[in-house]
Amino acid sequence: MVTLSEARTKALALPEVEEKSHFERPDFRIRKRIFAVLHENKNAMVIKLSAIDQDVFCSFDKEIIHPVSGGWGKQGWTHINLKKIKKSMFTDALTTAWKTVAGTKLTDKYFRK
């Protein structure tokens, strides 16, 4: 289980992340690009993944992590149930979302030393 506070803290701990608001929900951005949105009322987070990463994470358990319905899900947006996900998997998924949105140069700068 990951609390809302832990989810926010983990997102803000990633390099160059700032918290803003997206449709009155806290979102997390890397250089103005959203990679995660916190849904406090649902105890969930939605993250942006590549199609391959989305398939990999969603193959674990559809009750824990699954594509957002409709076109947004086809674009890689993925729903995470914070009540059910293990902290290590959440950290991996969130970091992967950051890397997806940040791109190769920033990923190399911060994660490939």
VOGU-3710 file (C-alpha; in Angstrom, 3 decimals, decimal comma):
1> mvtlseartk> 0,000/0,000/0,000  1,115/3,524/-0,825  -0,455/6,503/0,934  -1,337/9,712/-0,892  1,420/11,469/1,028  3,975/8,822/0,037  2,908/9,028/-3,610  3,340/12,809/-3,594  6,707/12,571/-1,814  8,035/9,941/-4,255
11> alalpeveek> 6,931/11,978/-7,269  8,524/15,167/-5,947  11,754/13,314/-5,143  12,383/12,633/-8,831  14,715/15,090/-10,603  13,384/18,465/-11,739  9,782/17,643/-10,796  7,309/20,321/-9,893  3,766/19,960/-8,633  1,017/21,887/-10,409
21> shferpdfri> -2,725/21,380/-10,852  -4,539/19,610/-13,691  -8,341/19,883/-13,613  -8,126/20,652/-9,884  -5,982/17,577/-9,225  -2,335/17,637/-8,174  -0,103/16,748/-11,085  3,620/16,203/-11,371  5,632/17,565/-14,254  9,085/17,350/-15,690
31> rkrifavlhe> 9,863/20,481/-17,710  6,162/21,372/-18,017  5,160/17,884/-19,227  2,816/15,862/-17,004  3,923/12,349/-16,081  1,583/11,692/-13,122  -1,736/12,923/-11,725  -2,869/12,207/-8,178  -6,562/11,323/-7,749  -6,937/11,902/-4,022
41> nknamvikls> -10,658/11,085/-3,932  -10,016/7,643/-5,469  -6,739/6,887/-3,642  -5,129/6,481/-7,050  -2,530/7,899/-9,367  -2,546/8,001/-13,144  0,844/7,849/-14,862  2,099/8,118/-18,449  3,864/5,027/-19,805  4,994/3,846/-23,206
51> aidqdvfcsf> 2,820/1,133/-24,786  5,424/-1,536/-23,998  5,877/-0,444/-20,373  2,111/-0,229/-19,944  1,746/-3,826/-21,157  4,459/-5,011/-18,787  3,104/-3,290/-15,667  -0,539/-4,088/-16,457  0,223/-7,778/-16,928  0,832/-8,049/-13,173
61> dkeiihpvsg> -2,718/-7,562/-11,832  -5,536/-5,569/-13,474  -7,010/-4,713/-10,055  -3,803/-2,911/-9,137  -2,622/-1,313/-12,366  -4,502/-1,000/-15,654  -4,871/1,314/-18,670  -7,207/4,273/-18,295  -10,354/3,581/-20,316  -10,754/4,939/-23,819
71> gwgkqgwthi> -8,265/6,864/-25,882  -6,214/8,105/-22,932  -5,311/4,527/-22,044  -4,251/3,852/-25,620  -1,876/6,804/-25,286  -0,195/5,149/-22,285  -2,094/6,699/-19,386  -2,272/4,061/-16,686  -4,308/3,881/-13,460  -2,647/2,740/-10,219
81> nlkkikksmf> -4,674/1,667/-7,175  -2,559/3,036/-4,321  -4,356/0,896/-1,738  -3,230/-2,331/-3,402  0,134/-1,672/-5,038  3,386/-2,596/-3,312  5,742/0,310/-2,659  8,534/-1,180/-4,764  6,270/-1,650/-7,797  4,860/1,858/-7,372
91> tdalttawkt> 8,366/3,319/-7,290  9,325/1,384/-10,432  6,189/2,456/-12,306  6,484/6,103/-11,261  10,171/6,256/-12,198  9,388/4,633/-15,541  6,692/7,266/-16,158  9,198/10,015/-15,343  11,700/8,508/-17,799  9,011/8,153/-20,486
101> vagtkltdky> 8,109/11,819/-20,331  11,586/13,203/-19,609  13,195/11,568/-22,617  16,629/10,163/-23,271  18,814/13,199/-22,477  17,363/13,801/-19,014  17,185/10,081/-18,253  20,863/9,750/-19,153  21,705/12,813/-17,078  20,058/11,538/-13,891
111> frk> 19,918/7,744/-14,133  22,824/6,534/-16,271  25,981/7,484/-14,437
//
